[in-house]
Amino acid sequence: MKKKGRPATKPAGLKEGFYIELRSRGSNNPVKIRRESMGEVELAMEQYGKTKIVTYLGQVKNGKWQDGKNKGKKTA
């Protein structure tokens, strides 16, 4: 079935906030999770760290990474 309507012209971006990446052990498919504050990120990293591989990606503000491994780059 074809989708009806006009296709999006603006690329989808990331919302402002703090991002972490979760992977199951032995898997290559990551999941990005956004939190509002650094305290919430630390709590989530502690919670998910027991069963998954957790990586801090950084903070997104005004469509750019403020810190983390992608610092200074634009969001996709």
N, C-alpha and C positions, 0 to 999 in steps of 0.2 A: 504494500500500500504506500502510495506517495503521501508525503506531508503536504497539507494545504497551507497557503499563506505565503507571505513574503519571508525570505531568509534573513537572518540577523546580519547586520552590517558591522556592528561593533564587536570586537573580540571579547570573549568572556574573560574577566579579570578576577583577582582575588580580593576578598573583603579585607578591610583594615583589621589588624589583630596580630596575635602571635601564633606561629605555626609549628607543629611537630609532625614528624613522619613516622608511621608505624609499619613494621614488617614482621611477618611471622618467621620464625626460624626456618631456614631452608627455602624461603620464598623470595621471589624477586619483584613481587607486586606490592608497592607501598601504598599507604592510605594517608592523606594529609588531614590533620585535625586542627581547627582554629579555636583559640581561646581568647578571651577579652583581656586578661592581665597575666603578668609573668608569674604571679602566685598560683593561678589556675594551671599554668603550663607545668610548673614544678610539681604540683599535686598529680597531674595527669601522667607526667613522666615517671613518677614514683609508682603510681597505680599500674600502668601498662608495662613498666619495666620488668615485672615479675614473669611475664609470659611472652613478651614481644621485644624486638630490637627497636629502640626509640632513638630518633635523631632530631635535634633541635634545628629547625630551618631558619628561623629568624622572625623579625617583626616587619609587617607590611604597613606602610603609611604613604598615602597619596600615590599608590600604584608602583612604589619602589620598595625594595628590601632595605631596611635600616641597619640590620646586623645579621649575624649568622653566616653561613657559608655562601650565600648569594648576595652579600652586601654591595649596594650600589647599583645592582641590575634592576631592570624593569620586570614586573610580573608579566607572565605570558599573556 
